[in-house]
Every structure is written in C-alpha cells, then in structure tokens.
Amino acid sequence: MHQAKICNIMGHLIKWIYAMTNDKLQELARRHLWMHFSDMGYFQKNDIPIMSHGEGCYIYDINGKKYLDGLAGLFASQLGHGRTEITDAMAKQGEQLAFFPIWNHAHPVAIELAAKLAELAPGDLNRVFFTSGGSEAVESAWKLIRQYYAETGEPRRYKVISRHLAYHGTTMGALSINGLTAVRNTFEPLVPGTSYVDNTNAYRSHHMSEGMSSAEFAEKCAFEIEQAIEFQGPETVAAVFLEPVQNSGGCFVPPDGYFKAVRKICDKYKIMLVSDEVICAFGRLGYMFGSERYDYLPDIITCAKGLTSGYAPMGAMICRDFLMEPFLEEDKAFNHGITFAGHPVACAAAKANLDIFEKEDILGSVRRNEGLFRELLEGLYDLPIVGDVRGAGYFFGIELVKNKTTKESFNKKEAEDILFNFVSPRLFESGLICRTDDRGQPVIQLSPPLIAGPDELREIATILRKVLTQASELVAEL
C-alpha cells in the first residue's frame, strides 16, 4: 500500500513537472519563436504542439504522447528518428573539422560525398554543387542554367516552364518557378520569365477523357509543354522544371511515357530538363532518384531532405558533365555560393545516411512494401469521402470529395470545416502526423519514414479509416 501510494505521488509529480515545462515553453514560444507557414494568431490562444524526442517511426510530444510520423518530418526522415550511427558520425566529424567553406577550398568529407552522389546518380550526372536545402538547390539550378547559356553565347535563354500547383521552394527564384499562386503572389513582383502548364492530375485534368490510355494522356500533357515553348519563343526558354511525382495538389504521378516525351521535347529545342527531387530522391519512390523510377535522364537533379534523413540541413544540385565545361576555362567561375553549403558535419550525416541505405536495403524494403501500402489506402475507397488515391513508393495522396460519383469538391467553407477543423485535428489526436492540404483540391498526404514496415502502414490505414468514417458522416449532413 505504501509503495503504491509513493508511485501514485511520483506519477502526479512527473505530470506536474511536464505541465510546468510545457507552460513555460508555450510562453517562450509565443513570445519569441516565429514558426514557418504558421497561423501565429491561432497559437496565441491555442497550445503549440511541442515535440521532444523521436524513436524509429514515432515522435513524442513534451507531454509524452506518441505519434506515428506519417510525413517523415516534412518528407525528410527517411531512416526515422534516433539513428545513433548518423549522430555519432556527425559528432566525430565535428571534433575533427566542424566547419570550413568550400569556396576555393575543399575538405575530405565533401569530396567523398560528392563522389558518392556521382556514383549513385544516373548517366553522366557527375558534378555536385552543395547547398543548405531544397530551395537553394532550385535557385542554384536556375542561376547555373542562366549563366551557362550566357557563357555559351545564348544570353537570351532565361525563361523557365513549370506546372500548375507545383511547389519548388521559397527563395525568390524558386518561388517564381512555383505554380502555387497563393504562395507566390504575396511577393510579387517576382523574377520574370516563368510560365506554367497543366500538371498530370489524371483524376481532374481537362486533358483526360473516358477511355483514354495513360500513354495518350502523357502525350497531351507533354504537348502542352511544347506549345508553351513555342509560345514563349524557343530561343528564350532555358529550362523545364518538373518533379518526378508532383507534391502540391496531392502526389500527381506521371502517365506512361510522359518523361520520355518531355526529354525528347527538351532535346529538340536544346532546353535543360531539371528534375526537382527535393522530396522524391533518396528512396521516397523506392529508388535513389525519382528519375530512375520513370526512366529519364535529366540535365540537373535538385535534391535535399532525404540526403541526410533530416539529421542536418543539406541540399545539392547534381549536374551533367557538359554543364561544367564553360567553367573549366581559366578565369571562369559560377558566380554563386552559399556559406554553409558542403558543411563538414552535414556531409558526415549524409555519408552515414547513405551507408545505412545500402546496409539495410532501404530501397528494396520500400519496393517490397509499396504494394501493401497502396492496397491499404485503396481499401478506403469504400468510404464516400475518398475520391482518389494516388502516388508511388512511400508517397501517397488521398483526395477527399463531397460527391464521389460527380467528383464534386467542397467549397471553401466546407473544406475549412471538414479538412482543417475536423480531419486534421482528429488525425493528430488519434496519433497520426500527416499533411492536410487544399492547395488544389482537399487532400491528405502520407510520406512515412522508409523504415516503416507492414505494422506501421496498417496503423496509418486504421487511423485514417476511423477518422474518415466520421468525416463521411459529417459530409452526409452538408
């Protein structure tokens, strides 16, 4: 009895300490921390979710509640949380050389990582330019392409074509390439020279019609890119920026033959094809690079996130050999650089991360489990609110609809009520972290750590079914 009483007191004491810590952190966060893409006004009256630690596929908040990290942080935590192999490598590198820039200098770990990425990348993508993240990788790609054409006698080539709803980053150049008006237009005027074509959303595209094959749909989507090039003036267009699977809008996969057709068009007009793989590289689609899955050779791959599994901020622009040629002449340089690009500790994290990929056959695991993941998510089609399930690898979107038969979507208020006021908080309360988004149509996006196995995938589907069943009941009352 005495022991039980002590345990009870200790339990209350721990809860009190957690509460005191939480209250203090909430106060400090509201006063000082400016969170990204966040409604700061909302958090003046509501608690901020504060995450304290992670283990494997799970993350824990400061109150000890456990969540399945169904978004891999933000499409980044490929190997999950708490991998001491990576943190040990970072600590060891920090002791040896914590920082030195790669401006007219190099250090062993940056050289070794660049060589490793060149080995892993397809074709002759052998030149690696490091950045601190994804936006910088995209920004660097556009700047490199513009300077390349200036150096090779085509200074009029500066324009970029991307797709509607596509997200490519937040720095001014990358932001200008975005096809997301809600994100982009706040900061106008932007960098001139961008235009947008239709994406490959087969569920809603005006290019898609009943009975049309995937290859026919691909031809129509690719032809729209060619039309845009002709309209802009082929001699002024520098690049086409595409994601292997488009993130914003909810995981739009390419139809059969799409990228081969786009590659052919780019070659025809001597235009660069940039594969923006900030999300899709490093196993997200079951391959080291998304371009491998869809069998095309880009001129540049931009990547970040999974490069270090989120253990350190890092990105890269991986280029074909010919893009380096103008800069191999004496007194020539790419006029661009980033202080922390190629940071020794980040390079060590990336090297350790890629070593684990090979040792644990992470790519093979994703490919082996992808079928189950798809099957579990497509099993939700019996719910009236589920209109479309799409994606590849460990990267899926579920589009929610008001009427499955007509594909009618929700109006703005209904989307707010169903998606953000009900589905999003209920999923979180049920222990699943994922993304709910209405940039385009209302979708739930899932991108779990690549170490997730059948048990974790079934847990995701179970929570989704519970919450979406309840949401379907609400929709029936609209």
N, C-alpha and C positions, 0 to 999 in steps of 0.2 A: 504493500500500500504506500509505504514511504517512498519507494523507488518510483512508483507510478506518478506520485504527486510531483516529485522532482522533475521527471520527464515532461509532465504537463506544464510546469512552470518554465522549463527550458524552451519548450515549444512556443509559448507565448512570448518569451524574451526574444527569441530569434525573429518572430513575426514583427515585434516592436522595433527591433534593430533595422529590419528590412524596410519597415514603414518610415522610420526616421531618415534612413538613407535615401529612399525614394522621394520623400517630401523635399529634402534638401536639393537633390539632383533636379527635380522638377522646377524648383525655384530658380536654380542656377541656369538651367536650360532656357527657361522662358526669358530670363534676363540677358543671356549672352549668346546662345547658340542659334545661328541662322541656318536652319535646315534647308536642304535643296528641294526645289519643286514642291514646297510645302505650304499649306494654308496656315500661316503663322497665327492668324487671328483665331482660328479654331482652337489651337493649342493654348491660347490664353485662358480658356475656360475648361479644357479637357486635358487629361493626362497624356503626356508624350510616351509612347512605348519606348522603354529604355532596355536595350539588350545587354546582358552582362557577359555571357560566355556561350561557346558552342562546342558541340561534340558530334563528329560524324555528320549526319544529315539533319541534325537538330540544333536549334538555337534556344537559349533560355533568357527570359527577361529578369529584371532585377528582383522580382518577387518570387522567382523560382519556377515560373510557369514555362512549360516545354512546348515548342512549336516545331513542326516539320518545315524545314526551309525549302519550300516548293518553288522558290525563284532563284535559288543558289545565290543569295545576297541580292545581286542585280545581274543575273546571268554570268556570274563570275566564279563562284565557289565550286569549281569542278570536282575537287577532291574532298570537299566537305571541310568541316571545322576541326581544329586541334591536331593538325598533322605536324608532329614534332620534327619529322625529317626535314620539313621545309624551314621551320623556325630555327632549328639547330644550324642549318646551312647558312641562314641569314646572320645568326649570332657569330658564327665562325668568320664569315666574311667581314662583318663589322669590326671584329678585333684586328683583322689583317689590313683592310683598307675600307674605311667606312664611306668615304666619298672622294671622288676625283672626276672632273668632267671629261667628256670625250671630244673636246674641242682641241684639235691639233695634238691630242694625246690619246692613248688607249690604256686599258688595263686588261689583264688576262681573262677575267670572268666575262667581260663584254665581248671580247674576241671569241671566246669559246661558245658563248650563247649565239652569237651571230652565225658562226659556222654550223651550229646545231640546227638553227632555224632554216638555213640554206639547204641543209641536208634533208630536212623534213618537207620543205615547200616543193610544190610540183614544178616540173620543167626547169627553166633557167632563171627562176626567181632566186638569185644568189646574193643580192645586195640588200643589207639590212640597215635601216635608219631607225634608231630607237627614239621613243617619245615617252611622255609621262602618263599617257592614257589614250583613249579612243578618239576623242575629239581632235586631239593634237595629231594623231596619225592621219585622220582625214584631211585636216588642214594642211599637213605636210605634203600629202599626196597632190592636192590641187596646186600648191606652190611649186612643187617639183615639176609637175607637168607644164605649168606655165613657163617656168624658166627653161625647161628642156626645149620647148618649141622656140623660145626666143633665141636660144643658143644655136639652134639648128636652122635658123632662117625663116621661121614661120611665126613671127610675133603676133599675128592676128588671131592665132588659135588661143582662146582663153575661156570659151564657154563650156558649161557643164550641163548634162542632161541627167536627171534622176527621176524618181517615181512619186506619184501622189501618195501621201501619207508616210513616206519613208522618213526615218529619223537617222541623221548622220552625225549629230553632235551639237555642241553649244558655242564653240568659238565662232567668230564672225563668218569665216569662210565656210566652215562645216555647217553652220546654221543656215547659211544662204542656200546650201545644197538640199537642206531639209524640204520635204514635201508636206510638212505639217504647218498649216497656216497659223494655228493657234499658238504654236511655239515660236514661229518665225516672225510673224508680222509685228509683234510688240517692238521689235528692234530695228524696224525699217528707218532709213534706207539701208539696205544690205549690200553685199558685194554684187555688182552687176554681172549678168551673163549666165544666169541659171534658168532652166525651163524644166517642165515636168510632163511625164507621160503616164498612162494608166499602169497600175500595178497588176499583179497576177492573181487577184482575188476571184477565183472561178465561181464562187458562190454568188457574187454580186456584179461581176464585170459586165458591161454592156457588150463586150466582145464575145461573150459566151452565150450560146443558144442551145436549146434542147437537141440532143443527139450529136452535138459537136464533139469530136475527139480531142484528147489532150493536145495532140500534135497540131491540130488545126487551130486550137486556141493559142498555142505558143506562137504560131506563125502570125496571127493577128496582133498579138502583143508586141512581138519583135518588129513588125512592120510599122507600128506606131512610133517606135524609136527612130526608124529610118526616115519616116515622114518629118519628125521633129528636126533631124539633122538637115534635111533638105530645106525646111522652112527657115532655120537659123542661118543657113549658109555653111556648107561642109568645110569650107576653108577657115571658118571661125570657131568651129567646135573642137574642143581639146579632149574631152573625156566623157564617158558614161559611167556613173557611179551606181552600183547595184549591190544589194545584199543577196547571198545565196537563198536564204529564206527571209522574207521581209518581216521585221519585228513589228513595227507600229501598224495597227489595223488588225493584228492578231495572227501572226505566223502564216503569211502567204507563201506557199510553196510554188516553185516554178513548174509550169507544164512541160511535158515531154519535148525535149529538143530546143527549149527556149534559149538556153545559154549558148548552145552551138550556133543558133541563128544570130544571136546578138554579137557573138565573136566574129562571125562572118561579116556582119554589117560594119563593125568597127574596123576590121581589116580593109574592107572596101574603101572606106573613107579616111583611112590612116588616123584613126581616133583611138585613144587609150581606153581600155576597159579596166576599171577599178572594182575589185571585189571587196566590198566593205564587210569584213568578217570580225568586227569587234565583238559580236555575240557568237557568230557561227563557227569560228575557228576553235581549235583545241578541244575537239571531241563532242561539242554540243550536238552535232548532227551524226555522230558516230565515226567521223573521220577527223584527221588532224586539221584539215582545212575543208570548208564547205564546198569550195570549187572542185575538190577531188570527188565529192559525192555526186556532183552533177556534171563531171567530166568536161570541164573547160579550163583553159589556161588564161588567166588574167595577166595584165601587164603589171599591176600592183595589187598586193593584198594589204589591207589595213587591218590591224588586229590589236587586241588589248585583253582586258578582263581575264579570260581563262589562261593567259600566258603565265601568270603567277598563281592562278586559282584564287586571286583576290588577296594574297598574303602581302603584296606590295604593289603600289601603283606603277603600272608599266604598260607601254604600248609599243608598236613597231609598224613601220612601213617596209614591206618586203617587195623589192623591185626586180624586174628582169634586167639582165646584164646590159642591154643596149641603153638603158636609161642612165647608166653611169658614164657612158663613153664621152659625152661632151665635157665632163668634169675631170677626166683623166689627163686633160691637157694642162700644161703648166700655167700657173696664174689664173686658174679657173676654180670656182668653188660654188656649191649650192649655198645660196645666201640665206641660210636658215639654221637655227639651232635652239636648243632647249636646255636650260641649266642642268636639270636632274635627269635628262634622258640618258639611258645606259647606266643608271646608278648602280654601283657595285653590289649593294645589298639586294636591290631588286633583281639584278641579273642572277645572283646566287639563288634567290627564291625561284626564279623561272627555271633555272637548270635543275634544281631539286624536283620541282613540279614535273618537268618533262621526264625525268628519270623514273618517277613513280608511275607515270602513264605507261611506260614500257614494262616495268617490273610487274605491274598489276593488270596489264592488258585492259586498260580502261576503255579503249576504242572498241575492242571486241565485246566487252561487257555491255556497252550501250547498244551495239547492234544486236546482241542476243536478247536484250530486254525490250527493245523498241516495239516489237510486235505485241507483247503483253501490255505495254503502256497504251498503245493505240487501241487495243481491244477493250481495255478497261474504260478508257474515255469514250469510245464509240458506244459502249454499253449504256451511256447516259442518254442516247438518242430516244429512249422510251419516254423521257421527260418532255413535256410540251414546250418548255422554255429553251431547250437546246436545239438550235438551228443548224449549226455546222461545227464539226470537229476537224481541225487541220493542223498540219505540222510534220515534223520529221525528227528522228533521233529522240533526244530528251528536250524537245522544244515544241510545245503544242499550244494552240489557242482554241477556246470554245466560244463560239458566238451565240449570244442569247437573243431570242426573238420574242415578240409579242404573239405572233401567229406563225406557227411552223409551216402551214400549208401555203400561205401567201408570202412568207418571208418578211412580213410586216415587222418593222423595228419599233422601238419605243420613241416617243417624243422626248424632248429634253427633260421635262419634269419627271416623266415616268422613268427615264434612265437614271436620273438622280435618286429617285425613291427606291427603285429596285436594285440598281447596281451598287450605288455608293452608300445609301442609307440602310440597306438590308444585306445584300450578298457579301460585300466586302467586310463589314464588321462581324457578320456571323461566321464567315470562314476563319477570320482571325481568332474569334472567341473559341472556335472549335479546334484551334491548334494548327491551322494551315496558313502559312505565309505564301501568298501568290500575288499576282497583279490583276486588278480590275481596271479596265480602261475603256473610254468611249471616244477615243480619237479614231474616227471612222464609225464603226458600229460597236455596241457594248460587247466586250469580250472578257474572258478570264484567261490569263496566260500562265503557263506552267513551264518551269525550267529547273527541275531539281538537280542537286549535285549528281555528278556522273557515277558516283559510288552507290547511288540508290539501287536497291535490288527489288525483287518482287514484293517483299513485305511493305517497303516504303511506298511503292507505286500503288499497291492495294489500299494503303491507308489514305493516300491522296484521293483515290476514287471514292472511298467510303465517305469521307468528309464532304466531298463535292456532292455526292448523291443526297446526303441528308439536307444540306443547305439548299440545293437547287430544287429539291422536292417542296420545301417550304416556300421558296421563291415562286414556284409554279402556281401554288395556291394563291399567292398574292396577285399574280398576273391574271388569274381567272376572275378576280374581282374588279379588274380595271374596266 
